[in-house]
Amino acid sequence: MQRCGADVALVLAGTHTRLRVRPGRIGLPDPNPETFDRAGRPIALLPLVSGLRASVFSVDRPDEVWIGYPLPGVRRLFGAPLPVRRTALDLVLGEMRAEILRRADGGTAGRLAGDVGCALSTLTYHADHLVAAGLLDRDRVGRAVVLHRTGRGDALLDLLDVPA
């Protein structure tokens, strides 16, 4: 939790759904939470053009604390939102990873990121997990990275990509 003024807490409460804002404190989305004292440092708020739930923060600079949050309205930059599917695959993998697995047909990572409506870095993060699980393969073709499902990924689609 980061100590903050009421004005900063009000701004953040309306812009970032993953932050926990309480009087005098901000809870940052961190799998290993710690408590940091602001020690009088100013808080810089940085809007990000990135994934819809992205967050970046730094509490270790001596001159300031900064918090990056998704730019309000950023969803419109990525086109229409993903269709809401309620399949068993979505429930097991999460909607973004399920959609990446569905669309990984040998196209480039850049095209796939555009198809699912996320930044390339977000796609890479999720693809890393799908590769580690043996559901996707990643190949470099020149400067492009190509993603395609493995036999295991196809089997999981056949088994779980049905309405829940």
C-alpha positions as CSV (number, residue, x, y, z in Angstrom):
1,M,0.0,0.0,0.0
2,Q,1.3,3.5,-0.9
3,R,0.3,6.5,1.3
4,C,-1.3,9.2,-0.9
5,G,-3.4,12.3,-0.7
6,A,-7.1,12.3,-1.2
7,D,-6.9,14.1,-4.6
8,V,-4.6,11.3,-6.0
9,A,-6.8,8.6,-4.6
10,L,-9.9,10.1,-6.2
11,V,-8.2,10.3,-9.6
12,L,-7.0,6.7,-9.4
13,A,-10.2,5.3,-8.1
14,G,-11.9,6.4,-11.4
15,T,-9.1,5.3,-13.8
16,H,-7.7,2.0,-12.6
17,T,-9.9,-0.9,-11.7
18,R,-7.1,-3.0,-10.2
19,L,-6.0,-0.5,-7.6
20,R,-7.4,-0.6,-4.2
21,V,-7.9,2.9,-3.0
22,R,-8.6,3.6,0.6
23,P,-8.3,6.9,2.6
24,G,-4.6,7.8,2.6
25,R,-3.5,4.6,0.9
26,I,-3.3,3.0,-2.6
27,G,-3.1,-0.8,-3.0
28,L,-1.0,-1.6,-6.0
29,P,-1.7,-4.9,-8.0
30,D,1.4,-6.8,-7.0
31,P,1.7,-10.6,-6.3
32,N,4.2,-9.8,-3.5
33,P,2.7,-6.8,-1.8
34,E,4.8,-4.6,0.5
35,T,4.2,-1.4,2.3
36,F,6.2,1.6,1.1
37,D,6.4,5.0,2.7
38,R,6.1,7.9,0.2
39,A,8.4,9.9,2.3
40,G,7.1,13.2,0.9
41,R,7.9,12.2,-2.7
42,P,5.4,13.5,-5.3
43,I,3.2,11.0,-7.1
44,A,3.3,11.1,-10.9
45,L,0.3,9.6,-12.7
46,L,1.2,8.3,-16.1
47,P,-1.6,7.2,-18.5
48,L,-0.6,4.1,-20.6
49,V,-1.7,3.1,-24.0
50,S,-1.6,-0.6,-23.4
51,G,-3.7,-3.5,-22.3
52,L,-7.0,-2.7,-20.7
53,R,-6.0,-3.8,-17.3
54,A,-2.3,-3.0,-17.5
55,S,-0.4,-1.3,-14.6
56,V,3.1,-0.2,-14.1
57,F,4.4,1.5,-11.0
58,S,7.7,2.5,-9.3
59,V,8.1,3.1,-5.7
60,D,11.9,2.8,-5.5
61,R,13.0,6.1,-7.2
62,P,14.4,8.6,-4.7
63,D,12.7,11.6,-6.3
64,E,9.1,10.5,-7.0
65,V,6.6,7.6,-7.0
66,W,4.9,7.0,-10.3
67,I,1.9,4.9,-11.2
68,G,0.9,4.1,-14.7
69,Y,-2.7,3.3,-15.5
70,P,-4.7,2.5,-18.6
71,L,-5.7,5.7,-20.5
72,P,-9.4,6.2,-20.1
73,G,-11.1,5.2,-23.4
74,V,-8.1,3.1,-24.5
75,R,-10.5,0.3,-25.5
76,R,-11.7,2.3,-28.4
77,L,-8.1,2.4,-29.8
78,F,-8.0,-1.4,-30.1
79,G,-11.4,-1.6,-31.9
80,A,-14.4,-3.5,-30.7
81,P,-14.0,-5.6,-27.5
82,L,-13.6,-9.3,-27.7
83,P,-16.9,-11.1,-28.1
84,V,-18.1,-12.5,-24.8
85,R,-17.9,-16.2,-25.0
86,R,-18.8,-18.4,-22.0
87,T,-17.1,-21.7,-22.9
88,A,-15.3,-24.1,-20.6
89,L,-12.1,-23.0,-22.3
90,D,-12.6,-19.4,-21.3
91,L,-13.3,-20.4,-17.7
92,V,-10.1,-22.6,-17.5
93,L,-7.6,-20.4,-19.4
94,G,-9.2,-16.9,-19.1
95,E,-10.9,-15.1,-22.0
96,M,-7.7,-13.5,-23.4
97,R,-5.6,-16.8,-23.4
98,A,-8.6,-18.8,-24.8
99,E,-9.0,-16.3,-27.6
100,I,-5.3,-16.4,-28.4
101,L,-5.4,-20.2,-28.5
102,R,-8.4,-20.1,-30.8
103,R,-6.8,-17.7,-33.3
104,A,-3.2,-19.0,-33.2
105,D,-3.3,-20.4,-36.8
106,G,0.2,-19.8,-38.0
107,G,-0.1,-16.0,-38.3
108,T,2.3,-13.5,-36.9
109,A,2.2,-12.3,-33.3
110,G,1.5,-8.8,-34.5
111,R,-1.5,-9.8,-36.5
112,L,-2.8,-11.9,-33.6
113,A,-2.4,-9.1,-31.2
114,G,-4.5,-6.9,-33.4
115,D,-7.1,-9.7,-33.8
116,V,-7.6,-10.1,-30.1
117,G,-7.3,-6.4,-29.3
118,C,-4.3,-6.2,-27.2
119,A,-0.7,-4.8,-27.3
120,L,2.0,-7.0,-28.6
121,S,3.7,-7.1,-25.2
122,T,0.4,-8.3,-23.7
123,L,0.1,-11.0,-26.3
124,T,3.7,-12.1,-25.7
125,Y,3.0,-12.4,-22.0
126,H,0.0,-14.6,-22.5
127,A,1.7,-16.6,-25.3
128,D,4.6,-17.3,-23.0
129,H,2.2,-19.1,-20.6
130,L,0.5,-21.0,-23.4
131,V,3.9,-22.1,-24.8
132,A,5.0,-23.2,-21.4
133,A,1.8,-25.3,-21.1
134,G,2.6,-27.0,-24.4
135,L,-0.5,-25.5,-26.1
136,L,1.3,-23.1,-28.6
137,D,4.5,-23.2,-30.6
138,R,6.4,-20.1,-31.5
139,D,8.7,-19.9,-34.5
140,R,10.8,-17.0,-35.9
141,V,10.4,-16.5,-39.6
142,G,12.7,-13.7,-40.6
143,R,11.8,-10.8,-38.3
144,A,8.3,-12.1,-37.6
145,V,7.2,-14.4,-34.8
146,V,4.6,-17.0,-35.9
147,L,2.3,-18.7,-33.4
148,H,0.4,-21.9,-34.0
149,R,-1.4,-24.4,-31.8
150,T,0.2,-27.7,-30.9
151,G,-1.6,-31.0,-31.1
152,R,-2.2,-30.6,-27.4
153,G,-3.7,-27.1,-28.0
154,D,-6.0,-28.5,-30.7
155,A,-7.1,-31.3,-28.3
156,L,-7.9,-28.8,-25.6
157,L,-9.9,-26.7,-28.0
158,D,-11.8,-29.8,-29.1
159,L,-12.5,-30.8,-25.5
160,L,-13.3,-27.5,-23.8
161,D,-14.3,-24.9,-26.5
162,V,-18.0,-25.6,-26.0
163,P,-20.6,-23.4,-24.3
164,A,-20.3,-23.7,-20.5
